[in-house]
Amino acid sequence: MKKLDELNRVTQKLAQLLEQPVTVKNREQVLNEINQFLDQRENLLKDIKPPYSETDAKTAQSIMEKDKEIQLKLDHLFLELKSELRDVKRQKSSSEKYLDPYRHVASNDGTYWDKKK
């Protein structure tokens, strides 16, 4: 089946892409490529229809095994990005507190309220 072979090829390319280290410099490019491959795979999966031959079944089995590996790597990448975002937010908050430490302090502290007329 031609669509199944194409799906296998795209899956292999996605797996190879996820093997590469993701750095700050190439992160956006890698994420865009991952999204493109995932979109291609989604479209190919929609187009694949039964009946399957025995070779197609073997190809599908190898795709499913590779898909499990891909899912683990995507989860790992997601956790890395999540922790980096958390660190950036923490650093931003820390620098804001350092620059203006009294921003959230109540302004009525220490004032005298005279109720007499």
N, C-alpha and C positions, 0 to 999 in steps of 0.2 A: 504494500500500500504506500503510495507516494506521500500522503499526508503524515503517515506514521514515521516514515524515514525523515521527513522534514522536522517533525517534532523531536525526534531523537537527536538530530543535528543541533537544533536550537537548545535543547537541554544540555548537550555536551558543551556548547559554547558558554552557556550560563554557568555551568559548573567550573569551567576554566576561569571565567571572570571572577568568580567568588574565591578561587584559590589565590588570586593576587592580593597582596597587602593593600589596604585602603589607608591612604595618608590624607593629611589635611589638604594637600595640594590637588590630589586627584579625586577627592571624595565626590564632588558634584558630578564629574564626568562618569565615574563608576556607577553612581546611583541612577543617572539617566540611562546608562546602558542596561542596567539591571531591569529598570522599568520597561524598556523597549523589549527585552527578551521575554519578560513576563507577559507583556501584551501579545507578543507573537505566539507564545505558548497557549495563551487563553483562546486566541482565534483558531489556532490549529486544533485544539481540543474540541472546540465546537463543531469543527468540520469532519471529525473522525466518526465514521458510522460503521456498525457491524454489517456483514459477517467478517470475521477475522480468520486468517489462515494460521497454521502452526507457527510459521516464521514471524507473523505479525504478533502473535501471542508472546513469543520470546522477546521480541523487540519491546513490546509494551511492558513486560516484566522488568527488563533492564532500565526502561525509562522510570518505572515506579521506584526502583531501588535508588536510582540517581536522584529522583525527586526527594526522597527522604534525606539524603545527604544535603541537597540544596536547601531544604527547609531548615535543617539544623544550622547551616552556615548563615542563612538569612536571619534566623533568630539571634545568633551570636552578633551579627552586624548591627541588628536593631538594638540590642542591649548596649553595645559599644557607643552607638550614637546617642542613646538615651542618657548614658552616664556622662558623656561629653556635654550634652545640653544642660544637665544638672550642674556640672562643674562650672559652666559659663554663667549660669544664673546665680550660683553661689558667689562667684567672683564679682559679678556685677553688683549684687546686693552688698557684699563686703566693701567694695570700693565706694558705693554710695553712702554707706554708714560711716565710712572713714572721712569722706568729704563733708558731710553734714550730719554730725552725730545728734543734734538736738532737734531734728525735724519733727519727730513724733512725740516730743515731750509736750505735756499739756501746758497751755499758755497762762492758765489761771493760777498756777502755783505761786504761793508767796504774796499774793495781793491781798490788800485789806479792803473789805467791803463795809462801807459806812451806811448804816440803816437809819441814822438820825436825820431829821429835817431841820 
